[in-house]
Amino acid sequence: MTSSRECFVYVQLPGSLKVVACGKYVRQVLRDGSALGRFVYGRSYRDRDDAVEIDPYNLPLAAREYNTAKLRGVFGALRDSAPDAWGRYVIERFAGRTDLDEIDYLLESPEDRAGALSFGRAATHPAPSHQFNRIIHLGELRHAARVLEEDLDDSVLPQLEQLINPRTSIGGARPKNVVEDESGLWIAKFPSKRDRWTNAAAEAGLLTLAGLCGIRVPKVRVESFLGESILLVKRFDREKVEGGYLRHRMVSALTMLDADDGGTDLTGWSYVLLADELKRWSSRPDDDRVELFRRMVFNALVSNIDDHPRNHAVFAAGQDWRLSPAYDLTPSPSLSLERRDLALICGLEGRAARRSNLISQAGRFGLSTDDANSIIDEIRDVVAARWESEVRRFGGTDRDSELIRPAFLYAGFEYPSSDSD
């Protein structure tokens, strides 16, 4: 026996507050438990002069049906708009169920999701909500996140629903929420019970450090509440205008690479292949490929091994796609001094985070070997001189510095390649 569910897909048009239905998504679960997804653009949408594709290469604007069996039958561009671990957990807690399917997560995830897409049951998009929690509510939001994360008494959930219900929460691995001030929207990342150091100081410090290394990053700040640090990261996929927010289309590297999102098949997880994709996706491919190389080098030098394909993206503020600013940069201290691996393939030696590997495919990023080595030297010097001061600038303590120190400039980065790797 098979089952099938569907929903309408809406898109906020570039440079406009107008949200329109662009197509219909159907997900069918087959008898063997596998899933098949189908998507069609609506004819009336295709006929619009201002119609845009939601994915120019996997879902180009055309009068045809698209099919996929990947990602459990969810097209990558749609999956990029769905919540991740934290957002799914919030939805499940408020639904009182853990047997939700992918359509449920799309329908119940918030209007403040990443990118310009939203989902619904009707062909006409409901009036969008522009109500967001204010930064002054951070204390209450932190309490709500703790209640959910630590699985505390469900009887308090009704009082917290207006603060952290599924329509005012955003996906991701950490407890978080979207908050607003006069300048626009910020992602507030709360401390987690699993934190070993002050995560807000470490992530804010790495983001500003990346900026010093020639990498585009969003604005960041850290707010304190009852002795805890809360990280605020400015949304780069939103632009505040009179009457609301422009929403920019956004597609993850996972979608660009047409790759799986985990398990044992990580063959498509590659910086080198992503550089190739930028040649067709980006309106400024030469600039974006060099910046991608800088990000790969930076991640290797700070041991940011959580650089999986959903932590890279392209976005379109108008018609043109560009590599998005960097985000989710965190150090991962390791006892290993011999070799550390990034999540994506870096060169001919696979995922090894060492100089010889990073420069082995420099040409794919539009760089000569000499230019690649110069960029590595530049970033290495900045990281060595500034990592600790940047972390401390956002409230990092002596203990934080000592805990994360092994993440930076590990000795194996300069080791020559080895046939034994």
C-alpha positions as CSV (number, residue, x, y, z in Angstrom):
1,M,0.0,0.0,0.0
2,T,1.2,3.5,-0.9
3,S,0.4,6.8,0.7
4,S,0.6,10.3,-0.8
5,R,0.4,13.8,0.6
6,E,0.8,17.2,-1.1
7,C,1.2,20.9,-0.4
8,F,1.5,24.1,-2.4
9,V,4.8,25.9,-2.6
10,Y,4.9,29.7,-2.4
11,V,7.7,32.1,-3.2
12,Q,8.3,35.7,-2.3
13,L,9.2,37.4,-5.6
14,P,12.6,39.2,-5.8
15,G,12.5,42.9,-4.7
16,S,8.8,42.6,-3.7
17,L,6.7,41.8,-0.6
18,K,4.3,39.8,-2.8
19,V,4.1,36.1,-2.1
20,V,2.5,33.9,-4.7
21,A,2.0,30.2,-5.3
22,C,4.6,28.9,-7.7
23,G,3.8,25.2,-7.8
24,K,2.7,22.0,-6.1
25,Y,4.8,19.3,-4.3
26,V,3.6,15.8,-3.9
27,R,5.4,13.2,-1.8
28,Q,4.5,9.5,-2.2
29,V,5.7,6.8,0.2
30,L,5.9,3.5,-1.6
31,R,5.3,0.0,-0.3
32,D,8.9,-0.7,0.4
33,G,9.2,2.4,2.5
34,S,11.1,4.5,0.0
35,A,9.7,7.8,-1.1
36,L,9.2,9.6,-4.4
37,G,8.7,13.4,-4.7
38,R,7.0,15.2,-7.6
39,F,7.0,18.9,-8.3
40,V,5.3,21.0,-11.0
41,Y,5.3,24.8,-11.5
42,G,1.8,26.2,-11.9
43,R,0.9,27.4,-15.4
44,S,-0.4,30.8,-14.1
45,Y,2.9,31.2,-12.3
46,R,5.0,30.3,-15.4
47,D,3.1,32.9,-17.4
48,R,4.1,35.7,-15.0
49,D,6.7,38.2,-16.3
50,D,8.3,38.2,-12.8
51,A,8.4,34.5,-12.3
52,V,11.7,33.0,-11.0
53,E,12.9,29.5,-10.6
54,I,13.3,28.2,-7.0
55,D,16.4,26.2,-8.2
56,P,17.7,27.2,-11.7
57,Y,19.4,23.8,-12.4
58,N,17.4,21.1,-10.6
59,L,14.0,22.8,-10.9
60,P,14.3,25.2,-13.9
61,L,11.1,27.1,-14.8
62,A,9.4,24.8,-17.4
63,A,6.2,23.1,-18.2
64,R,7.1,19.6,-16.9
65,E,6.9,17.4,-13.9
66,Y,10.1,16.9,-11.9
67,N,10.7,13.7,-9.9
68,T,13.2,12.8,-7.2
69,A,13.9,9.8,-4.9
70,K,16.8,11.5,-3.1
71,L,16.6,13.0,0.4
72,R,13.6,10.8,1.2
73,G,11.7,12.2,-1.8
74,V,12.2,15.9,-0.9
75,F,13.7,18.2,-3.5
76,G,16.8,19.9,-2.2
77,A,15.5,23.4,-2.7
78,L,12.4,22.5,-0.6
79,R,14.5,20.7,2.0
80,D,16.7,23.8,2.4
81,S,13.6,25.6,3.6
82,A,12.6,22.9,6.2
83,P,13.7,22.9,9.8
84,D,16.7,20.9,11.0
85,A,17.1,19.1,14.3
86,W,16.1,21.9,16.8
87,G,13.2,23.2,14.6
88,R,11.9,19.6,14.1
89,Y,12.1,19.0,17.8
90,V,10.1,22.1,18.6
91,I,7.4,21.1,16.1
92,E,7.2,17.6,17.5
93,R,6.9,18.9,21.1
94,F,4.0,21.2,20.2
95,A,2.3,18.6,18.1
96,G,2.7,16.0,20.8
97,R,3.9,13.5,18.1
98,T,7.1,12.1,16.8
99,D,5.6,10.3,13.8
100,L,5.5,13.4,11.5
101,D,6.5,13.2,7.9
102,E,8.3,15.6,5.6
103,I,5.1,17.3,4.5
104,D,4.3,18.0,8.2
105,Y,7.6,19.7,8.8
106,L,7.2,21.8,5.7
107,L,3.7,22.9,6.6
108,E,4.4,23.5,10.3
109,S,7.8,25.2,9.9
110,P,7.9,29.0,10.4
111,E,7.4,31.9,8.0
112,D,10.9,33.1,9.1
113,R,12.5,30.0,7.6
114,A,15.7,30.4,5.5
115,G,15.2,31.7,2.0
116,A,12.1,32.9,0.1
117,L,9.9,29.8,0.1
118,S,6.9,28.9,2.2
119,F,4.3,26.1,2.1
120,G,0.5,25.7,2.6
121,R,-2.6,23.7,1.9
122,A,-4.4,26.2,-0.3
123,A,-3.6,27.6,-3.8
124,T,-3.7,31.1,-2.4
125,H,-1.0,32.1,0.0
126,P,-2.4,33.4,3.3
127,A,-1.4,36.9,4.5
128,P,2.2,36.6,5.8
129,S,2.9,37.4,9.4
130,H,5.4,40.1,10.2
131,Q,5.3,39.6,14.0
132,F,8.6,38.7,15.5
133,N,9.9,38.4,19.0
134,R,11.9,41.5,20.1
135,I,15.4,41.3,21.4
136,I,14.1,42.5,24.8
137,H,12.4,39.0,25.0
138,L,15.7,37.1,25.0
139,G,15.4,36.2,28.6
140,E,12.0,34.6,28.2
141,L,13.1,32.9,25.0
142,R,16.1,31.5,26.7
143,H,13.8,30.1,29.4
144,A,11.5,28.6,26.8
145,A,14.5,27.0,25.0
146,R,15.7,25.4,28.2
147,V,12.3,24.0,28.9
148,L,12.2,22.3,25.5
149,E,15.8,21.2,25.4
150,E,15.9,19.7,28.8
151,D,12.4,18.1,28.3
152,L,10.9,19.8,31.4
153,D,7.3,19.8,32.5
154,D,5.0,20.0,29.5
155,S,2.5,22.0,31.6
156,V,4.5,25.1,31.1
157,L,4.3,24.9,27.3
158,P,1.1,26.8,26.9
159,Q,2.6,29.8,28.6
160,L,5.6,29.6,26.3
161,E,3.8,29.0,23.0
162,Q,3.6,32.6,21.9
163,L,7.4,32.8,22.3
164,I,8.7,29.6,20.8
165,N,5.9,27.9,18.9
166,P,6.8,26.4,15.6
167,R,5.9,29.6,13.7
168,T,8.4,31.7,15.6
169,S,11.3,29.3,15.7
170,I,14.0,28.5,13.1
171,G,15.6,25.2,12.3
172,G,19.2,24.2,13.2
173,A,21.0,22.0,15.6
174,R,21.2,24.4,18.5
175,P,18.4,26.0,20.6
176,K,17.6,29.2,18.7
177,N,14.9,31.7,17.8
178,V,14.5,34.7,15.4
179,V,14.3,38.1,17.1
180,E,13.9,41.6,15.7
181,D,15.3,45.1,16.4
182,E,15.2,48.4,14.6
183,S,17.8,47.2,12.0
184,G,16.1,43.9,11.1
185,L,16.1,40.2,12.0
186,W,18.7,38.3,14.0
187,I,19.1,34.6,14.8
188,A,19.5,34.2,18.5
189,K,21.5,31.1,19.5
190,F,21.1,30.1,23.1
191,P,23.5,28.1,25.3
192,S,23.0,24.3,25.1
193,K,23.4,21.9,28.0
194,R,26.0,20.1,25.9
195,D,28.3,23.1,25.6
196,R,31.9,22.7,27.0
197,W,32.8,26.4,26.5
198,T,31.1,29.7,25.9
199,N,29.8,28.9,22.5
200,A,28.5,32.4,21.8
201,A,32.0,33.9,22.3
202,A,33.7,31.2,20.3
203,E,31.3,31.4,17.3
204,A,31.2,35.2,17.3
205,G,35.0,35.3,17.5
206,L,35.4,33.0,14.6
207,L,33.0,34.9,12.5
208,T,34.8,38.2,13.0
209,L,38.1,36.4,12.6
210,A,36.9,35.1,9.3
211,G,36.1,38.6,8.3
212,L,39.7,39.6,9.0
213,C,40.7,36.8,6.7
214,G,38.9,38.3,3.7
215,I,35.7,36.2,4.1
216,R,32.2,37.8,3.9
217,V,30.4,37.3,7.2
218,P,27.1,38.6,8.7
219,K,27.0,41.0,11.6
220,V,27.3,39.4,15.1
221,R,26.9,40.5,18.7
222,V,26.6,38.8,22.0
223,E,24.0,39.6,24.7
224,S,24.2,38.6,28.3
225,F,21.3,37.3,30.4
226,L,21.7,36.1,34.0
227,G,25.3,35.2,33.4
228,E,24.7,33.4,30.1
229,S,25.9,34.6,26.7
230,I,23.5,34.6,23.8
231,L,24.8,34.9,20.2
232,L,23.0,37.1,17.7
233,V,23.7,36.7,14.0
234,K,22.1,39.1,11.5
235,R,20.0,37.5,8.9
236,F,21.6,38.0,5.4
237,D,18.6,36.4,3.6
238,R,16.3,39.2,4.8
239,E,16.3,42.9,4.0
240,K,14.1,45.2,6.0
241,V,12.0,47.6,3.9
242,E,8.9,49.7,4.6
243,G,6.1,47.3,5.2
244,G,8.0,44.2,5.9
245,Y,11.0,42.2,4.7
246,L,12.3,41.2,1.3
247,R,13.1,37.5,1.4
248,H,16.1,36.3,-0.7
249,R,16.1,32.9,-2.4
250,M,18.7,30.6,-0.8
251,V,20.0,27.1,-1.9
252,S,22.4,25.0,0.1
253,A,25.6,23.5,-1.2
254,L,24.0,20.1,-0.6
255,T,21.4,21.0,-3.2
256,M,24.0,22.5,-5.6
257,L,26.0,19.3,-5.4
258,D,22.9,17.1,-5.7
259,A,24.3,15.1,-2.8
260,D,22.9,13.0,0.0
261,D,22.6,14.6,3.5
262,G,24.3,11.9,5.5
263,G,24.7,8.2,6.0
264,T,27.5,6.4,4.2
265,D,27.3,8.2,0.8
266,L,29.4,11.3,1.2
267,T,31.0,11.1,-2.3
268,G,29.4,14.4,-3.4
269,W,30.6,16.4,-0.4
270,S,33.4,18.3,-2.0
271,Y,34.8,21.9,-2.0
272,V,36.4,21.1,-5.3
273,L,33.0,20.1,-6.9
274,L,31.4,23.1,-5.2
275,A,33.9,25.4,-6.8
276,D,33.0,23.8,-10.2
277,E,29.3,24.5,-9.4
278,L,30.0,28.1,-8.6
279,K,31.1,28.6,-12.2
280,R,27.5,28.1,-13.4
281,W,25.6,29.3,-10.3
282,S,27.4,32.5,-9.4
283,S,27.1,35.8,-11.2
284,R,30.7,36.4,-10.1
285,P,32.3,33.0,-10.2
286,D,35.9,34.0,-10.1
287,D,35.4,36.0,-6.9
288,D,33.3,33.4,-5.3
289,R,35.6,30.5,-6.1
290,V,38.5,32.4,-4.5
291,E,36.4,33.1,-1.4
292,L,35.4,29.5,-1.2
293,F,39.1,28.6,-1.2
294,R,39.6,31.1,1.7
295,R,36.8,29.5,3.6
296,M,38.3,26.0,3.1
297,V,41.6,27.2,4.4
298,F,40.1,29.0,7.3
299,N,38.1,26.0,8.3
300,A,41.2,23.8,8.2
301,L,43.2,26.3,10.4
302,V,40.5,26.6,13.1
303,S,39.4,23.0,12.9
304,N,35.8,23.9,11.9
305,I,35.0,20.3,11.0
306,D,31.2,21.0,11.0
307,D,31.6,22.5,7.5
308,H,29.0,20.1,5.9
309,P,27.2,21.0,2.7
310,R,24.2,22.6,4.5
311,N,26.6,25.0,6.1
312,H,27.5,26.5,2.7
313,A,24.9,28.2,0.4
314,V,24.2,30.5,-2.5
315,F,21.6,33.2,-2.3
316,A,19.9,35.6,-4.7
317,A,18.9,39.1,-3.4
318,G,17.5,39.8,-6.9
319,Q,18.0,37.7,-10.1
320,D,21.6,36.9,-9.6
321,W,23.0,34.1,-7.3
322,R,26.1,34.6,-5.2
323,L,28.0,32.6,-2.6
324,S,26.3,33.5,0.7
325,P,28.2,35.0,3.7
326,A,29.8,32.4,5.9
327,Y,27.9,31.1,8.9
328,D,28.0,28.4,11.6
329,L,31.7,28.6,12.2
330,T,32.8,26.7,15.3
331,P,36.1,25.3,16.6
332,S,36.5,21.6,17.2
333,P,39.5,20.9,19.4
334,S,41.1,17.5,18.8
335,L,43.9,15.6,20.5
336,S,45.2,14.5,17.1
337,L,48.3,16.5,15.9
338,E,48.8,14.3,12.8
339,R,45.7,14.7,10.7
340,R,42.3,16.4,10.9
341,D,39.6,16.0,8.3
342,L,37.1,18.5,7.1
343,A,33.5,17.4,6.2
344,L,34.1,18.1,2.5
345,I,36.8,16.8,0.2
346,C,39.6,19.4,-0.1
347,G,41.9,18.0,-2.8
348,L,43.7,14.9,-4.1
349,E,44.2,13.6,-0.5
350,G,40.5,13.6,0.3
351,R,39.3,15.5,3.3
352,A,42.7,16.0,5.0
353,A,43.0,19.5,6.4
354,R,46.6,20.1,5.4
355,R,48.4,22.6,3.2
356,S,49.5,20.0,0.6
357,N,46.0,18.8,0.1
358,L,44.4,22.3,-0.1
359,I,46.8,23.5,-2.8
360,S,46.6,20.2,-4.8
361,Q,43.4,21.4,-6.6
362,A,44.1,25.2,-6.5
363,G,43.4,25.5,-10.3
364,R,39.8,24.4,-9.7
365,F,39.4,27.5,-7.6
366,G,41.0,29.7,-10.3
367,L,44.3,30.0,-8.4
368,S,47.9,29.2,-9.1
369,T,49.9,27.2,-6.6
370,D,51.8,30.3,-5.6
371,D,48.6,32.3,-5.1
372,A,47.1,29.5,-3.1
373,N,50.1,29.3,-0.8
374,S,50.1,33.1,-0.4
375,I,46.4,33.0,0.7
376,I,47.2,30.2,3.2
377,D,50.1,32.1,4.6
378,E,48.0,35.3,5.0
379,I,45.1,33.5,6.8
380,R,47.5,31.5,9.0
381,D,49.2,34.7,10.2
382,V,45.8,36.4,10.9
383,V,44.5,33.3,12.8
384,A,47.7,33.0,14.8
385,A,47.7,36.7,15.8
386,R,44.0,37.3,16.4
387,W,42.0,34.2,17.3
388,E,42.2,34.6,21.0
389,S,41.6,38.3,21.1
390,E,38.5,38.0,18.9
391,V,37.1,35.3,21.2
392,R,37.8,37.3,24.3
393,R,36.3,40.4,22.7
394,F,32.9,38.6,22.9
395,G,33.3,37.5,26.5
396,G,35.5,34.4,26.1
397,T,37.3,33.5,29.4
398,D,40.7,32.0,30.2
399,R,39.0,28.6,30.5
400,D,37.4,29.1,27.1
401,S,40.7,29.9,25.5
402,E,42.4,26.9,27.0
403,L,39.6,24.5,25.9
404,I,39.5,25.6,22.3
405,R,43.3,26.4,21.9
406,P,44.0,23.0,20.4
407,A,41.6,23.7,17.5
408,F,43.9,26.4,16.0
409,L,46.9,25.9,13.8
410,Y,47.4,22.2,14.6
411,A,50.9,20.9,13.7
412,G,49.7,18.4,11.1
413,F,48.5,21.2,8.8
414,E,52.0,21.7,7.6
415,Y,53.0,18.0,7.4
416,P,53.8,16.8,3.8
417,S,51.4,14.4,2.1
418,S,51.7,10.8,3.0
419,D,50.8,7.7,1.0
420,S,49.5,6.2,4.2
421,D,46.6,8.7,4.6
